[in-house]
């Protein structure tokens, strides 16, 4: 791809489809397989029910997973847009391999796709086509946009998404003004808190209070708040006390590769929370409302 221009055939030629319809990306000696991370919709403090998945891609060298950082470092600069396109499209193209109807899908493209607006547009069109190819209801697909899109093109990308009728999610949401301005521009239905920020601030009382007020504001505007990367009972308790609608993390349910049966049974939040009895809880006056069952 020496011209730097990404064409639909470049993407399709880099995808292998096996005998059962499972799609894998091919790049040099690497195979790119789809990994789905289950997302659950919180219902009070007792349980969380399946809502959807976030699709990610893992590089394989032979039969073993290859470290993501090392894989990125080994990718030729000219090939980065194509590899990023594969990472964004494969989870959607493998949707039928989930084997479960009605699950929402959170998809995104990485920064190399946005180096050229025409590349970003081509990838959006490829995503729209993938949605049609797997017969998924478009209202179940949420296109996430975050820090990978620079300020100078964010507005145009938001307009392209709206033109294609794609539902949007805002990723990497923090407390800085840039996030608030992007919120107004994109108008997302789902807001994904920046995961490293949440992990860093979850044990700081004043920070949790601030984050809780932000969550409440987002929900008043009709948005659902997603917290990802929940690994401990302490983090889960903070997420629940903050009133997050959607939850993801290894504590709730392990990720699974496409083609492997996923356990999407409800999560017993009460049992998981019982392992974090020594954590101070931070609950605002709106707790009663936030603990009511959420709507998809």
N, C-alpha and C positions, 0 to 999 in steps of 0.2 A: 504493500500500500504506500508506495513511495510518493505518490502525489499528495498524500495527506487527506484525500477525500474518501470518505467511507460510502460504499455502495451497498445496496441490499444483497447483491450476489456475494460480496465479501463475507457477510454474516452467514448466509445460508450455506456457503461452501465450507464454513468452519464448524458446521454442526453435523454430528453423526446421530442417526436414528437407528436404534436397535430393533430386534424383531417384535418387541412388545410395545414399541412406541416411545421408549425412554430416550430423551435427547441429551447429548453430551457435547460440550464444546471441545474443539481440538485446536491446540496451539503448540507447535513444535512437538516436543516429547510429552507435553502435558495434556491431560484430559480434565475438563472442567465439569464437575458434577453439581447438581442442584441440592441444596440443603434447605429444609423448611423449619422455621422456628415458630412453634405454636403461640398464638396470642389468645388470651382469654378475657371475656367480658365480666367484670366484677358485678356480683349481685349481693349487695350488703357486705357484711364482714364474714359471712359463713361460706360462701361458695363463689366460684367463677366458672362460667360456661364457655364452650368454644365459640370464638368469634371469627378467627381466620389465621393466616400465617404470614410471616415475612420471609420472602425468598432471598437466599444468598447463594453464593457459588464458592465451591472449594476446589482448589487445584490438586490434582493427583499426579504423581510421578510413579509409573508402574501401578502397583496395588496399594501404595501408601500415600496418605495425605502429605502435601508439601506445604511448608510454612508460608503463610500468605505474604508476609513482608518480603521473603526471599523470592517468591514468585513475581511479585511486582517489580523487584529490582532486576529480575532477569528478562523482563518484557522490553522489547525494543521500543524506543520512543515513538517511531512511526506506527507501530502496531497497537499502541495503547488505546486509541479510540475503538478499534475493532474488539479488543479484549474486554473493554468496559461495556461495549454494546452487548457482547455475549453474556456478561455477568448480569446485565439488567434484563435481558430477554429470556434467558433459559428458564428462570422460575415460572414465568407466565406460560411459556410454551409447554412446560411439563405439568401444568395445572391438573390435567386429567389423571396424572399418575399419583395425585394425592389420594384418589379413591374415595373421597368424601365430597358430596355435593353441598353447595351452599356456603362454602367457606369464603370469607373475604380474603383478598390478596393485597399485600403492601409491596409495591415494587418501586425501584429507583434506578437511576443511572449514575455512574461515578463521573468525576470531574473531566477526564479526557474527552467524554462525549460532548461537553459544552465548550470545547476550545473553538469550535466553529459552529455558528448557529445552524448552518445547513446540515451538519452532522446530527445535531440535537433534534432537528425537525425530522430527519430521516429515521432516527431511532424511535421517536414518538409514533411515526406512521407505522413502523414495524411492530410496535407494541399494540397499536390499535388492530392491526391485522392478526396478531397472535391471539388477542382477546376473541376475535371472531372465529379463528381457526379452532379454538378449544371450546367453543359454544358456552362461554361463561357469561353470566349476566353482567353487563358493564358496570352496573351499580355496585358490584362486589369488589371492583378494582380501585385501589387508591394509589395514585402516583405521588411519591414522596419527593420533595425538593428541599435541599438543605444547603450547607456551607459549600458544597461542590459547585454551586452556581454563584458566580461572582455578581457583585452589585450592578455592574454596568449592563448585564444582560438579563437580570432577574425578572424585570417587568415584561420583557418580550417573551421570555420562556413561559411566564404565567399566562400571558395572552394566548400563546400557542396551545397550551393545555386546555384552556377554556374553549378555544375554537374547536378542539377535537372532542369536547364533551367529557373529558376525563375528570373524575373526582380527584381531589388533591389532598395531600397531607403535608404538613410542614415539619421537617426534621430539624434536629440540632437546635431546638428552641431553648434559648437561655433568657436571661433577664436584661440583656443589653437592648438598646433602642433599635438596633438593626433587626432584631427578631420581631419587635412590635410593628415596625414599618412593613416587614415582609408579610406579616400576618394580615395586614390590611390589603396588601397587593394581591396575595394569593387567595384569600378567603377559604382556607382549608376546612374540611369537616373533621379531620383528625390532626392533633398536634402531638408530636413526639418529642418529649423532653430530651435534652442532650444528656446521654447516658453517663458520660464521665463526670459531668456537673452534678447529676443526681447522686452518684456514688460518693463523690467528694463532700457534698453538703448534707447528705442524709443524716449524719450524726451531729450536726450543728443546729441547736434549737432555733436560733434567730433566723437562720437560713431556711429551715423547714417552714417556719411561720410565713416567711416571704413567699416561698414556693407555693404554699397552700393558698395564699391569697391570689396568686397568679392563676392557679388551677381553677379556683372559683370564678374568676373573671372570664376565663376561657369558656367555662361551662355555661355561664350566663349568656354568652354569645352563641350558644348552641353547638359548641365544639366538644369532641371527645378527646380526652387526654390519655396518651399512651406512655407508659414507663417500661423501658426494656432493660435487659441485663440484670434482672433480679436474681441474686445468687444466695442470699441469706435470709433467715427469718426476720432479722432486724430491718433489712431493706424492704421486705414485703410489708412489715408493719407500718413503716413510714409512708410507703406508697398508698396503702389502704387509708391511713389516717389523713393523708393529703386529699383523698377523694378521687384518685385516678380511676378512670373508666376502664381502661384496657391495660393488661399486665402481660409481660413476657419475660422469661428467664429460665435458667436451668433448674431453679428451685421448684418451679411450677411443673415443667415438663421438658424433657430433653428434646433437642432438635433431631430430626430424622432426614435421611437422604431421600430424594424422590424415588418412588418405586417400593419403598419399605412402608409397611402398614404403620400408620400413626395412631397413637392412643389419644383420642380427642374427647375422652370422657370428662365430665366436670371435675374441677379441682376443689378439694376440701380446704378452703382457706383457714377455717377455724383450727384444724389440726396443725397446719403449717405455722400459724401464728402462735400456737401454744409453746413453740420452741423459743419464743422471744419475750418472755414475761418481764425481763428486767429493763426493758427499754421505756424511756419516758415518752408518752404519747402527746402529740401536738394536734389538737382538734379544734377547729373554729366553731363558731356558732351555727354554721351551715351544715354541720356534720349530719344532722338528722336527715336533711334532704339528700346529701351525697351518699348516704348509706342505703337509700332506697334502691330497688332494682333499676338498672340502667336500660335504656332503649338502644337497640342496634341502629 
